[in-house]
């Protein structure tokens, strides 16, 4: 077991955020009839990118338990609970609110500059009646039949309410025996499978409808992974060779689109083992993931995630105009668009991390005289 900061997980959070961004770049091209970055018939390496959100949920459960569970066992539980909830508000809400404001600005200015941008998708992505649920972060609880505003922020709302829902578990998590944590993880996975079975598409791309439950079940699995890590269980998963096999398995599952209906569920155990293995690893994987660029991407990953949702909206409504004036892009043109999108998002994310996300978080934490924790 390592110390409080686990650099490998910070870096992987950044890699996952970039992969989700590539997924949405591909979505914007494909559903605007401008082709795809990589043929969807040939591989699911990008089209299945939504599954990295499941990695986020597993990782969040692990990290929240890692940072807060032991503190919940000490005296002054009421203070610990209040500090925990305030710390989570400070972590997720300021940037969420800022990015929501940016998309509102797009909604107010685009029609003035390009009146024709308001197509059918405008009515859902820019649905004013969804503003209250976005502000309350309840937009992954089947309140609407569409994604809205910063389209990736449904997962932030799902996480916030998962923090609240799992508080009773978190308070007693250290005292719960390992077998009980394993049972909780098994029940959570069974519930996740039931959720997938209950929905028509039989995949894990569950967002505005029941995204909260997708997050909740995987978060509990992540908490159980922390119990295993804390007990030094399954340390063999952290060997470089085993991690290499896991990466190959994950890549194969993406490439082959996880073998049809219910196949997405196969990724959850693989991604869970990846989290546990990276937490245990002290070899080559740790050395690579602790390099400066990957640590930087991990540090700004929350900004990358929310800002790329804003960029999606900004580009999505310009694409019909671009297609009409410039034609359908070539393969080189599509990759040039991807490079522009990524470069813009990284640059803006650096600014939002430096001038919005981190200062707002530190200010709010200072109101309770609490220092920021680890890599959360």
C-alpha positions in Angstrom: 0.0 0.0 0.0 1.4 3.4 -1.0 0.8 6.8 0.5 -2.1 9.2 0.1 -1.2 10.5 -3.3 -1.3 7.9 -6.1 0.2 9.5 -9.1 -0.6 6.7 -11.6 -4.3 7.3 -11.0 -4.0 11.0 -11.5 -2.4 10.4 -14.9 -5.0 7.8 -15.9 -7.8 10.2 -15.0 -6.3 12.6 -17.6 -5.9 9.9 -20.2 -9.5 8.9 -19.7 -10.6 12.5 -20.1 -8.7 12.8 -23.4 -10.3 9.6 -24.6 -13.8 10.8 -23.8 -12.9 14.0 -25.7 -11.9 12.0 -28.7 -15.1 10.1 -28.5 -17.1 13.3 -28.6 -15.0 14.7 -31.5 -15.9 11.6 -33.4 -19.5 11.9 -32.4 -19.7 15.5 -33.7 -18.3 14.5 -37.1 -20.3 11.3 -37.5 -23.7 12.6 -36.5 -23.2 15.8 -38.6 -22.7 13.5 -41.6 -19.0 14.5 -42.0 -17.5 11.0 -41.7 -15.7 9.6 -38.7 -12.1 9.9 -37.4 -11.8 6.1 -37.6 -14.2 3.8 -39.4 -16.8 2.6 -37.0 -17.2 -0.6 -39.0 -13.5 -1.3 -38.6 -13.2 -0.7 -34.9 -14.9 0.6 -31.7 -11.8 2.1 -30.3 -13.4 5.6 -30.5 -17.1 4.8 -30.8 -17.0 3.0 -27.5 -15.2 5.8 -25.8 -18.1 6.6 -23.6 -17.0 3.6 -21.5 -14.1 5.7 -20.1 -16.8 7.4 -18.0 -17.3 4.1 -16.3 -13.6 4.2 -15.5 -14.1 7.6 -13.9 -16.9 6.3 -11.7 -14.9 3.3 -10.5 -11.9 5.6 -9.9 -14.0 8.1 -8.0 -15.3 5.4 -5.6 -11.7 4.3 -5.0 -10.4 7.8 -4.4 -13.2 9.0 -2.2 -12.8 6.0 0.1 -9.0 6.5 0.0 -9.1 10.1 1.0 -12.1 10.3 3.3 -13.1 6.8 4.8 -10.5 6.8 7.6 -11.3 10.3 8.6 -14.9 9.3 9.1 -13.9 6.8 11.9 -12.5 9.5 14.1 -14.3 11.6 16.7 -16.5 14.5 15.5 -18.3 12.5 12.8 -20.7 15.3 12.2 -17.9 17.7 11.4 -16.2 15.2 9.2 -19.4 14.7 7.2 -20.0 18.4 6.8 -16.4 18.9 5.7 -16.6 16.1 3.2 -19.8 17.4 1.6 -18.4 21.0 1.5 -15.2 19.7 0.0 -17.1 17.9 -2.8 -19.2 21.1 -3.5 -15.9 23.0 -3.7 -14.5 20.4 -6.1 -17.3 20.0 -8.6 -19.7 23.0 -8.5 -17.7 26.2 -9.3 -16.4 24.9 -12.7 -19.7 23.2 -13.5 -21.4 26.6 -13.0 -18.8 28.4 -15.0 -19.0 26.0 -17.9 -22.8 26.1 -17.8 -22.5 29.9 -18.1 -20.3 29.5 -21.2 -22.8 27.4 -23.0 -25.6 29.8 -22.0 -23.4 32.5 -23.6 -23.3 30.4 -26.8 -27.0 30.0 -26.7 -27.5 33.8 -26.5 -24.9 34.8 -29.1 -24.9 32.2 -31.9 -28.5 33.0 -33.1 -27.5 36.6 -33.5 -24.4 35.8 -35.5 -25.7 32.8 -37.5 -29.5 32.6 -37.3 -29.6 29.2 -39.1 -27.8 27.3 -36.3 -31.0 26.6 -34.5 -31.8 23.2 -35.9 -33.6 20.3 -34.2 -30.8 19.6 -31.8 -30.8 23.2 -30.6 -34.2 22.6 -28.9 -32.7 19.9 -26.7 -29.1 20.9 -26.2 -30.2 24.5 -25.4 -33.4 23.6 -23.6 -34.1 26.5 -21.1 -36.4 24.3 -19.1 -33.4 22.1 -18.3 -31.5 24.9 -16.6 -33.0 24.2 -13.1 -31.9 20.5 -13.3 -28.5 21.5 -14.4 -28.2 24.0 -11.5 -29.3 21.3 -9.1 -27.2 18.7 -10.8 -30.2 16.3 -11.1 -30.0 16.0 -14.9 -29.0 12.3 -14.8 -32.2 11.3 -13.0 -34.6 10.8 -15.9 -36.0 14.4 -15.7 -35.5 14.9 -19.4 -35.3 12.8 -22.5 -32.1 14.5 -23.8 -28.7 15.8 -22.9 -28.6 19.5 -22.3 -26.3 22.5 -22.0 -22.8 21.3 -21.1 -23.7 17.8 -22.4 -21.0 16.0 -20.3 -22.1 17.5 -17.0 -24.8 14.9 -16.4 -22.0 12.7 -15.0 -20.9 15.5 -12.6 -24.5 15.6 -11.3 -24.5 11.8 -11.0 -21.3 11.9 -9.0 -22.6 14.6 -6.6 -25.7 12.7 -5.7 -23.7 9.6 -5.4 -21.5 11.3 -2.9 -24.6 12.0 -0.9 -26.2 8.5 -1.4 -23.1 6.6 -0.3 -22.4 8.6 2.8 -23.8 5.9 5.1 -21.4 3.4 3.5 -18.5 5.8 3.7 -19.0 6.5 7.4 -18.6 2.8 8.3 -16.5 1.6 5.3 -13.3 1.2 7.3 -15.0 -1.0 9.9 -16.8 -3.2 7.3 -15.0 -6.5 6.8 -13.5 -7.2 3.4 -15.9 -10.0 2.6 -18.8 -7.6 3.1 -17.2 -5.0 0.8 -16.8 -7.7 -1.8 -20.4 -8.7 -1.4 -21.4 -5.0 -1.8 -19.4 -4.9 -5.0 -21.1 -8.1 -6.3 -24.5 -6.7 -5.6 -23.6 -3.4 -7.2 -22.5 -5.2 -10.4 -25.7 -7.3 -10.4 -27.7 -4.1 -10.1 -25.7 -2.5 -13.0 -26.4 -5.6 -15.1 -30.1 -5.3 -14.3 -30.0 -1.6 -15.3 -28.5 -2.5 -18.7 -31.0 -5.3 -19.2 -33.9 -3.0 -18.4 -33.0 -0.5 -21.1 -33.6 -1.0 -24.8 -30.0 -0.6 -26.1 -28.4 -3.0 -23.6 -25.3 -0.9 -23.4 -23.7 1.3 -20.7 -24.2 4.6 -22.5 -26.7 5.6 -19.9 -26.7 9.3 -19.3 -29.6 11.7 -18.8 -32.1 8.9 -18.0 -30.5 6.8 -15.3 -26.9 7.9 -15.3 -27.1 8.4 -11.5 -27.5 4.7 -11.0 -24.8 3.8 -13.5 -22.5 6.1 -11.3 -23.8 4.8 -8.0 -23.2 1.1 -8.7 -19.8 1.6 -10.2 -18.8 4.0 -7.4 -19.6 1.2 -4.8 -17.4 -1.2 -6.8 -14.6 1.4 -6.7 -15.0 1.7 -2.9 -14.6 -2.1 -2.6 -11.4 -1.9 -4.7 -10.0 0.5 -2.2 -10.7 -2.0 0.6 -8.8 -4.6 -1.4 -5.9 -2.2 -2.0 -5.8 -1.2 1.6 -5.5 -4.8 2.7 -2.7 -5.4 0.1 -5.0 -7.9 -1.6 -4.4 -9.0 -5.2 -1.1 -7.3 -5.4 -0.2 -9.5 -8.4 -2.6 -7.3 -10.5 0.0 -4.5 -10.1 2.8 -6.3 -11.8 3.8 -4.6 -15.1 3.1 -7.8 -17.1 -0.4 -8.2 -15.7 -1.1 -4.5 -16.3 0.1 -4.9 -19.9 -2.3 -7.8 -20.4 -5.2 -5.7 -18.9 -4.4 -2.9 -21.3 -4.5 -5.3 -24.2 -7.8 -6.8 -22.9 -9.4 -3.3 -22.6 -8.1 -2.3 -26.1 -9.4 -5.6 -27.6 -12.8 -5.1 -25.9 -13.0 -1.6 -27.4 -11.8 -2.7 -30.8 -14.2 -5.6 -31.1 -17.1 -3.5 -29.6 -17.3 -5.9 -26.6 -19.2 -8.5 -28.6 -22.7 -7.2 -28.9 -25.5 -6.5 -26.5 -24.5 -6.7 -22.8 -20.9 -6.7 -23.9 -20.2 -3.3 -22.3 -20.6 -5.0 -18.9 -17.4 -7.1 -19.7 -15.4 -3.9 -19.5 -16.4 -3.1 -15.9 -14.3 -5.9 -14.3 -11.4 -5.2 -16.6 -11.5 -1.4 -15.8 -11.8 -2.3 -12.1 -8.8 -4.5 -12.2 -6.9 -1.7 -14.0 -7.7 0.8 -11.2 -6.5 -1.7 -8.6 -3.4 -2.7 -10.5 -2.3 0.9 -11.1 -2.8 1.6 -7.4 -0.6 -1.3 -6.5 2.0 -0.8 -9.2 5.5 0.5 -8.3 7.2 -0.5 -11.5 7.4 0.7 -15.0 3.7 1.7 -15.3 4.1 4.0 -12.3 7.3 5.5 -13.8 5.7 6.3 -17.1 2.5 7.6 -15.6 4.4 9.8 -13.1 6.0 11.8 -15.9 5.4 15.5 -16.0 3.1 15.8 -19.1 0.8 12.9 -17.9 0.6 14.3 -14.4 -0.3 17.7 -15.8 -3.1 16.3 -18.0 -4.3 14.5 -14.9 -4.3 17.6 -12.8 -6.4 19.5 -15.3 -8.6 16.5 -16.2 -11.7 18.0 -14.6 -11.3 21.1 -16.6 -10.6 19.1 -19.7 -13.7 17.1 -19.2 -16.1 20.0 -18.7 -14.5 22.4 -21.1 -14.6 19.9 -23.9 -18.4 19.7 -23.4 -18.5 23.4 -24.0 -16.3 23.0 -27.1 -18.6 20.3 -28.4 -21.6 22.7 -28.4 -19.5 25.5 -29.9 -18.4 23.3 -32.8 -21.6 21.2 -33.2 -23.7 24.2 -34.2 -21.0 25.6 -36.5 -20.6 22.3 -38.4 -23.6 22.6 -40.8 -22.4 26.1 -41.8 -18.9 24.8 -42.3 -20.2 21.8 -44.3 -22.3 24.1 -46.5 -19.4 26.4 -47.3 -16.4 24.1 -47.2 -18.0 20.7 -48.1 -17.5 17.4 -46.3 -14.0 17.2 -44.9 -11.4 14.8 -46.1 -9.7 12.4 -43.7 -6.9 14.9 -43.3 -9.5 17.6 -42.7 -11.2 15.6 -40.0 -7.9 15.0 -38.1 -7.1 18.7 -38.5 -10.5 19.5 -36.9 -9.6 17.0 -34.1 -6.2 18.7 -33.5 -7.9 22.2 -33.4 -10.5 20.9 -31.0 -8.0 19.3 -28.7 -5.5 22.2 -28.8 -8.3 24.7 -28.0 -9.6 22.6 -25.1 -6.2 22.0 -23.6 -5.4 25.7 -23.8 -8.7 26.8 -22.3 -8.6 24.1 -19.7 -5.2 25.3 -18.5 -6.8 28.8 -18.0 -9.9 27.4 -16.3 -7.9 25.2 -14.0 -5.5 28.1 -13.1 -8.1 30.9 -12.8 -11.4 29.3 -12.0 -11.4 25.7 -10.8 -8.4 25.8 -8.4 -8.9 29.3 -7.0 -12.6 28.8 -6.4 -12.0 25.4 -4.7 -9.3 26.8 -2.4 -11.5 29.8 -1.5 -14.5 27.6 -0.7 -12.3 25.2 1.3 -10.8 28.2 3.2 -14.3 29.1 4.5 -14.1 25.8 6.5 -10.4 26.1 7.1 -9.8 22.8 5.3 -6.9 22.1 3.1 -7.4 20.3 -0.3 -7.0 16.5 -0.2 -4.7 14.4 -2.4 -5.7 13.8 -6.0 -9.4 14.0 -5.6 
